[in-house]
C-alpha cells in the first residue's frame, strides 16, 4: 500500500521565508524547489533533500520548541555538519546513542527539531 515518503513538512512563522532560505539554502546548501503555481500564494518554500522534498510551510501560534517531532537528515560527516552549524551559532545537542550510528540533534532558527545521523562502518 504505502510505497515511500514523498515529502515531509515543517513550519516557520508567517513572513519567515527569507530567514528560512538563508538557513536551509544558504547554510545547509539545500536547493530550493519551485512550488506549483497553485500553491505559491500560501507562503513558505520547498527544498530538495536527496531525492525527496521538505516543504517549509508557514504557521503562527506554534511552539516548535515543545515537540519531539523531527526530521533526521542522513549526512556524510556528522562532525563536519556539527562544525558548520556551530559557525552559524547553532549548537549541536548530544543524542541518545544508537548502535551503528553517529548522530546529534539541533534546533533550526525557528525551533524545529532536527537530527543529523551517519552510519558507522
N, C-alpha and C positions, 0 to 999 in steps of 0.2 A: 504494500500500500504506500508507505512513505518511502520515497526514493533518496532523499537527501535534504540538505538545508539550502534553500535558495538565497536567503539573506537574513540578517538579524537587524534589529532596530534598537538604537539608544536614543535618548532625548537630551536636548540642551534647552536653556531658556529661550523664549522668543527673542529674536534680534541678535542671537549669539553666533550667527553664521560666520562672520569674519574671524572671530576668535577660534571657532571650530576649524575653519580652513587653515589658519595659522598653525594650529596644533596637529591636526590629523594629516594635512597635506604637507605643511612646512616641516614640522619637527619629525613626525613619523614617516614622512615621504610616501604616503598613500595617494594614488592618483584619484582625482575626482571623476565621477561618472555623471554624465549629463542625465538629469531626471527627465522623464517623459513630459511633454508639454502639458498634459492634463494634470500633472502634479506640481508643476513649478510654482504655482501660486500659494502653495501650502507652507512655504518656508523650508528651512533645513537644506541638507545636501546629502549626496551619496558618495561613498568612497569604495574603491576596489581593494580587497584583501585576498591575494592569491587568485583563486577562481570564483570567489564569492563577493557579495557586496555587504557593506554596513550602511544602513540607512540612518542618518542622523536627523531625526525629526525635531520639531520644536514643541515645547510643552512647559507651561508655567505652573507653579504651585506644587512642585515635586521636590522632595528631599532626597536627592540622589545619593547622599552620603549615608542614608539609613538602610540601605539594602545590600544584600549579599549577591544579588543578581550581577552577572558579569559576562564579558566576552574573554575567551582565552585565545591569545594570539600565539601561534607556534612561530618561534623565532630561530634564526641561525645561531645567535650568540646571546645568551642571557646576560653575561657581563657587559657586552657592547651596548645592548639596549638600556640596561640599567645606567651605564655611564652617560649615554645620550640624554636620558630623562633627567639625571642629576644636573647636567649642564643647562637644562631648561627649567630648573627649580622644582622638579617633581621628584620626591624622594621615594625610591622603591620600598615596599613593605615585605618583610620576610613572610613566606607562606609555610604552612604545614608541609613537611617533606612528603613526597610521593616517590616510592622506589622506581628507579629508572628515569627520573626526570630532574632537571634543574629548573627552578621557577621562582617567580616573585610576583607580587601584586602592586598595583598603583591606582591612584585616583586621577582621572583626567581633570583638566581645568574646571569642569562643571560638576565634579563629584562622582561621575560614573566610575564604577569599579572595573578594573581590567586585570588580566593575568598575562604574563609572558612565560611561556613554557618551552623547554627544549629537551628532546630525548637525550639521554646519556648513553654513549656507547654505540 
